[in-house]
Amino acid sequence: MYSAEDLSKYKYFDGADINFVLDSLTGIISRQYILDFARTLVDSNTPFAMCMMDLDNFKYINDNYGHAAGDICLKTIAENLQKCVGEDGLVGRFGGDEFIIIYLKSNKYDDVHDFLARVHAVDQSGAVRRFIYVDKVRLFITGTTGSASFPLDATDYNDLFNKMDKALYRGKSKGRNCYIVYVHEKHKDIVVSDRGGNSLLTKVIDLKAIIEHSSDEEVINKAVSQIHSILHPAKTFYVNKKNDVYNAKENTNYHFGNNMFFALNKMVGKKDIYYSSNPKDVKERFPDVIDYMNANRIHALVIVRVADLGFIALYEDAVTRMWQDYDLVLLEVSATLLGYRLKK
């Protein structure tokens, strides 16, 4: 886990609240801050390489061993990446099972290639291609990494990110468990589309099947667990009018003592969805939820109405997350499907 002292040598982090800067699960830098840090490097014309690693078939671990096992793997990989990078850059969590590496030591092809070879070392000395033990189960974790360099490959941040993404896409199309350093002559014509059938439509179809074919007793738990596995927030839960809570991450159900349903209904108002990435704004608009937000370190949240029956809620703890259209559309559709099913 990074400390304030670790980050103090970078001017960008001067005065930043460490609780916002770090990802709450892994202790590495959160998405907003690692991407903004990259932008400042571009703005200051600082040479560097930007890499994205996507763990291979990570959903299998969550589905077969549970999210707790998945969390252990994510924390272990984050720690491994931090050790591999050392003083030569920084590591952040892009979201879910994806990581961003800012490599500051060099932006030259051979140097970046050698660095990624160490990250993917076959002797299990790197960050991936190694076993992780979870409750006496031995899991072999691999990853796919794409990299592009500034200013050799791109002269602005968006172009840099796109070329890094092309390299990652190429790695996935080659069968994963590899690393690709962007080369313009080889990769310029790559069009990044849906990676591995991971489109929004595919996710909605899968979720629809789960909601339609689960038993009445299991449908809520299975639906919120599936949403959690797709969007990877800190917490996902469903609350009904009786204040019964179905908690996806811990896979537990319990009765909430206070009137959470009423509070969520007030926050959503006449709309079907409410979302915010600004905890200050939420606290000012809804002062009666301040204690709950402070106790749970909520920094970003989404609430979506499920007919007139309840709410699906997601939040991030100590992480500022910018909710994407992908997230919101998936939640709206999920709530609609679940509402139809529960009213049958």
Residue, then its C-alpha position, 0 to 999 in steps of 0.5 A: m500500500y502506498s503511503a503519503e511519504d511514497l507519493s510525496k516525491y511527485k508534485y501532483f500529489d502535494g496536499a491530496d487526501i490519501n484516503f481519496v487517492l488510494d483504492s480502498l481494496t488494494g491500497i494502490i492509486s485509484r482510477q481518477y488519480i492515476l489517470d490524472f497523474a498521466r495527464t499531468l505528465v503529458d502536459s509537462n512533456t515528461p517522457f514515460a510509458m503507460c501500461m494497462m494490465d487485464l487479469d485473464n479469466f478473472k471472472y472464473i475465480n469470482d464465480n467458483y471461489g467467491h468474491a473474497a478469494g477474488d479480492i485476495c487475488l487483486k490485493t496480491i497482484a497489486e502488491n506484486l506490481q508495486k514491488c515490480v515497479g518500485e521507485d521507477g513509477l506508480v501503479g493504479r487500479f483502473g477498475g475491476d481486474e484492470f491495473i494501470i502502470i506508469y513507468l517513468k524510468s524509460n519510454k524506449y521500446d527495448d527498456v519497456h519490453d524488458f520491464l514488462a518481461r520482468v512483470h510477466a516473468v516465467d519463474q514466478s518472480g514477477a507480478v503475474r504468471r504465478f500461484i496465489y494461495v487462497d484458503k489452501v487452494r492454489l490459483f495460477i494467475t496470468g494477465t495481459t498487458g498493453s503499453a504505449s509511450f509518450p511522446l514516442d507513440a503519441t503526442d497527447y493523452n487520448d492518443l496515448f491511451n488509445k494506443m495502449d488500448k490497441a496493444l492490450y487488445r492485440g495481446k488478448s487477440k493473441g490468446r492472452n497471458c502476454y505483453i505487447v509494446y505498441v509499434h506503429e507499423k504493426h498496430k496502427d490499423i487495430v480497431v478496438s471493439d468489444r474485447g472477448g464478448n464483453s459487450l454491454l449487450t452480452k452482459v444484459i443477456d446474461l443478467k436477463a437469463i439469471i433473473e428469469h431462471s433463478s428461483d423466487e428465493e434466490v433471484i434477488n441474491k443472484a441478480v445483485s451478485q451478478i451486477h456486483s461482479i460486472l461493475h466491481p464497486a465496493k458494495t452492492f445491495y438491494v433494499n426492499k420496503k421492509n428494509d431487508v437488505y441483500n448484500a452482494k459482496e458478503n452474500t448475506n441478508y439482514h434486516f436494517g434497523n433504520n429506515m433505509f428504504f425511506a432514505l433511498n426513496k428520498m434521494v432518488g425522488k421522482k426519478d428512477i436513478y440517482y448517482s453522484s461522485n461528489p460526497k460533499d454534494v450528497k451530504e449537503r442535499f441529504p443531511d440525514v445520511i451524513d452519519y451513514m456516509n461517514a461511517n461507511r466512507i462513501h465517496a461515490l454512489v448510485i441508487v436505482r429504483v426497482a419498480d415500487l418494490g425497492f432499490i439497488a444501491l452501489y457505492e465506493d468507499a474512499v474512492t472517487r468513481m466517475w460513473q460511466d454511461y455503461d454502468l448506469v444503463l446496465l443498472e437501469v436495465s437490471a432494475t427493470l428486469l428485476g422489477y418485472r420478475l418480482k411482480k410476477 
